[in-house]
């Protein structure tokens, strides 16, 4: 396991982790979701150890919101920066993913782009805009998030308050309440959540309709971020993709959003997918 720091176009350095195999020409890159770190999502260790032990590199691609706060630095300003779920901007999605893909393009023949939870929604967003199959061969969407369900506890009064702060140039203020009932963040960050930019798995399906890559969609049958129907949720996502008939839908029984008690299962599934896709 090695630290892997990648710089974005804006200069912010993202702190990823590489699980290296020996002389691998294949890498699986997993884009993190909100609070999608090793502490809350230990399945990342299982995936990384399993892939690297079988000749495939794995990158835990930590983005801005993997933790509440992350101390990093900016290569353009040479200044320290504090990023995290408290000040993430969804407009950074493309350049965050590009930072990891830029590294992968120089080092691997086969690149599989994965994402977990909100990270899966980010992968959908990215692939709707980028159709280069040399840069990304396949995708893996792990437990994409139903953002409408996640934000169902945000009241109309809270939405109005957020909108007013942003409208009057006070978007960098920290909200005086927990957004969605559990997130400390600025009004700008909350506004991005409410904007629908990444509500692409449960609301507007136009991004899914633009994807020409094929891959796999995975979910636990107890996933509680799907408004009660994980299987139907995943099938509906796939039905809006032009590559639906080529995609694999995988349902992991008796586990939830972070694959509790099934960490080895998700690791073995991803290994098999990667081997099958790259054995030619």
C-alpha positions in Angstrom: 0.0 0.0 0.0 1.5 3.3 -1.1 0.4 6.9 -0.8 -0.6 8.3 -4.2 -1.0 12.1 -4.4 -2.4 13.5 -7.6 -2.8 17.2 -8.5 -6.0 18.5 -10.1 -6.0 21.3 -12.7 -7.0 23.8 -10.0 -3.8 22.8 -8.1 -5.5 20.9 -5.2 -3.7 17.7 -4.3 -6.0 14.7 -3.7 -4.6 12.0 -1.4 -5.2 8.5 -2.9 -3.8 5.2 -2.0 -2.3 2.6 -4.4 -2.4 -1.1 -3.8 0.3 -2.2 -6.2 0.7 -5.6 -7.9 3.9 -6.7 -9.6 4.2 -5.3 -13.1 0.5 -4.9 -13.6 -0.9 -3.4 -16.8 -4.4 -3.1 -15.3 -5.8 -0.8 -12.7 -9.2 -0.4 -11.0 -9.8 3.1 -9.8 -12.5 3.6 -7.2 -13.9 7.1 -6.7 -15.0 7.7 -3.2 -18.4 9.0 -2.0 -19.2 11.3 0.9 -17.3 10.1 4.0 -16.1 7.2 1.8 -12.9 6.6 3.7 -11.1 3.5 5.0 -12.7 4.0 8.4 -16.3 4.0 7.3 -15.8 1.8 4.2 -13.3 -1.0 5.2 -14.3 -3.0 2.1 -11.7 -0.9 0.3 -8.9 -2.8 2.0 -10.4 -6.1 0.9 -10.7 -5.0 -2.7 -7.1 -3.6 -2.7 -5.5 -6.6 -1.1 -7.5 -9.0 -3.3 -6.7 -7.3 -6.6 -3.0 -6.7 -5.9 -2.5 -10.3 -4.8 -3.9 -11.4 -8.2 -1.8 -9.1 -10.4 -4.1 -6.1 -10.7 -3.4 -2.7 -9.2 -6.1 -0.9 -7.2 -6.4 2.8 -6.5 -8.5 4.1 -3.6 -9.2 7.5 -5.3 -10.0 9.7 -2.4 -11.8 12.9 -3.5 -12.8 16.1 -1.7 -15.6 14.6 0.4 -14.1 11.3 1.6 -13.7 12.8 5.1 -15.3 15.7 6.9 -12.0 17.6 6.6 -8.8 16.8 4.8 -5.6 18.9 5.1 -3.8 19.0 1.8 -2.0 21.6 -0.3 -2.2 23.4 -3.6 0.7 23.0 -6.1 -0.1 26.3 -7.8 -0.2 28.4 -4.7 2.1 26.3 -2.5 -0.3 26.9 0.3 -2.0 24.4 2.6 -5.7 23.8 1.9 -8.5 22.4 3.9 -11.0 20.4 1.9 -13.7 17.9 2.7 -17.4 17.2 2.7 -17.9 20.6 4.3 -16.8 22.6 1.2 -16.9 20.2 -1.7 -18.1 21.6 -5.1 -19.6 19.2 -7.6 -18.2 21.3 -10.4 -14.8 19.7 -9.5 -16.0 16.2 -10.3 -14.5 16.0 -13.8 -11.1 17.4 -12.8 -10.9 15.2 -9.7 -11.5 12.1 -11.8 -9.2 13.3 -14.5 -6.4 13.7 -12.0 -6.5 10.0 -11.3 -7.0 9.0 -14.9 -4.0 11.2 -16.0 -1.9 9.1 -13.7 -3.4 5.8 -14.9 -3.0 6.8 -18.6 0.8 6.9 -18.1 1.1 3.6 -16.2 -1.5 1.1 -17.4 -2.9 -0.5 -20.5 -6.3 -1.3 -19.0 -8.2 1.2 -16.9 -11.5 0.3 -15.1 -13.2 3.3 -13.5 -15.3 2.4 -10.5 -17.2 4.5 -7.9 -19.0 3.8 -4.7 -22.1 5.6 -3.5 -21.9 9.3 -4.5 -18.7 8.3 -6.3 -20.8 6.1 -8.6 -23.0 9.1 -9.4 -19.8 11.0 -10.2 -18.7 8.2 -12.5 -22.0 8.5 -14.3 -21.6 12.2 -14.6 -18.0 11.8 -16.0 -18.8 9.1 -18.5 -21.8 11.1 -19.8 -19.3 13.7 -20.9 -16.2 11.6 -21.8 -16.6 8.8 -24.3 -12.9 7.8 -24.8 -12.7 4.0 -24.4 -9.0 4.0 -24.6 -8.8 6.1 -21.5 -11.5 4.1 -19.6 -12.4 0.6 -20.8 -15.1 -0.4 -18.4 -17.0 1.0 -15.4 -18.2 -0.4 -12.1 -21.0 1.4 -10.3 -21.0 0.2 -6.7 -24.2 1.2 -4.7 -25.0 4.4 -6.6 -26.9 6.9 -4.4 -30.5 7.9 -4.7 -30.0 11.6 -4.0 -33.7 12.4 -3.8 -34.0 9.8 -1.0 -30.9 11.1 0.8 -32.2 14.6 0.8 -35.8 13.8 1.8 -35.2 15.1 5.3 -34.2 18.6 4.0 -37.1 20.9 4.8 -38.5 23.6 2.5 -37.4 26.1 5.1 -33.8 24.8 5.0 -33.8 24.8 1.2 -35.0 28.5 1.2 -32.3 29.4 3.7 -29.6 27.8 1.6 -30.9 29.5 -1.6 -30.9 32.9 0.1 -27.3 32.6 1.4 -26.0 31.7 -2.1 -28.1 34.3 -3.8 -26.7 37.1 -1.5 -23.1 36.0 -1.9 -22.8 34.2 1.5 -22.4 30.7 0.1 -19.2 30.1 2.0 -21.0 30.3 5.3 -21.3 27.1 7.3 -25.0 26.2 7.7 -26.3 26.5 11.2 -27.9 23.0 10.9 -26.8 19.6 9.7 -27.6 19.2 6.1 -29.5 16.0 5.4 -29.5 15.6 9.2 -25.8 14.6 9.3 -23.5 16.8 7.2 -21.7 19.9 8.3 -21.2 22.0 5.2 -21.2 25.4 3.5 -24.3 26.8 1.8 -22.5 26.4 -1.6 -21.9 22.7 -1.0 -25.5 22.1 0.1 -26.7 24.1 -2.9 -24.7 21.7 -5.2 -26.4 18.8 -3.6 -29.8 20.4 -4.2 -29.0 21.5 -7.7 -29.5 18.0 -9.2 -26.0 18.0 -10.9 -25.4 14.5 -9.5 -29.0 13.4 -9.1 -28.5 11.1 -12.1 -29.6 7.7 -10.7 -33.0 8.7 -9.4 -34.1 11.9 -11.0 -33.1 13.1 -14.4 -31.7 10.1 -16.3 -30.3 12.1 -19.3 -26.7 11.6 -18.1 -27.2 7.8 -18.2 -28.6 8.1 -21.7 -25.3 9.6 -22.9 -23.0 6.8 -21.7 -21.5 4.6 -24.3 -19.3 2.6 -22.0 -20.4 -0.8 -20.7 -19.6 -2.3 -17.3 -21.2 -3.6 -14.1 -23.6 -2.3 -11.6 -23.5 -3.7 -8.0 -25.7 -3.3 -5.0 -26.5 -5.0 -1.7 -30.1 -6.2 -1.3 -30.3 -4.4 2.0 -29.0 -1.0 0.7 -30.8 1.7 2.6 -30.0 4.6 0.1 -32.5 3.4 -2.5 -35.9 4.2 -0.9 -36.6 0.6 -0.1 -36.0 -1.2 -3.4 -32.3 -1.8 -4.2 -33.0 -4.4 -6.9 -35.5 -2.2 -8.7 -33.3 0.9 -8.3 -30.4 -0.8 -10.0 -32.4 -2.2 -12.8 -34.0 1.2 -13.5 -30.5 2.8 -13.7 -29.4 0.2 -16.2 -32.6 0.5 -18.3 -31.7 4.1 -19.1 -28.3 3.2 -20.5 -27.7 2.5 -24.2 -25.4 -0.3 -23.2 -28.0 -2.0 -20.9 -27.8 -5.3 -22.6 -24.0 -5.5 -22.3 -23.9 -4.5 -18.6 -23.8 -6.9 -15.7 -26.2 -6.4 -12.8 -24.9 -8.0 -9.6 -27.0 -8.2 -6.4 -25.1 -9.1 -3.2 -27.6 -10.8 -0.8 -28.1 -9.8 2.8 -25.8 -6.8 2.9 -26.2 -3.0 2.8 -24.7 0.1 1.3 -21.1 -0.6 2.5 -21.2 -4.4 2.1 -21.2 -5.2 5.8 -20.1 -8.8 6.3 -19.6 -9.2 2.6 -16.3 -7.4 2.1 -14.7 -10.5 0.6 -17.6 -11.0 -1.7 -17.4 -7.6 -3.3 -13.6 -8.0 -3.6 -13.9 -11.3 -5.4 -16.7 -10.0 -7.7 -14.5 -7.0 -8.8 -11.5 -9.3 -9.3 -13.5 -11.6 -11.6 -14.9 -8.7 -13.6 -11.4 -7.2 -14.0 -9.9 -10.5 -15.1 -12.8 -11.3 -17.5 -12.6 -7.9 -19.1 -8.8 -7.8 -19.6 -7.9 -11.4 -20.3 -7.9 -10.8 -24.1 
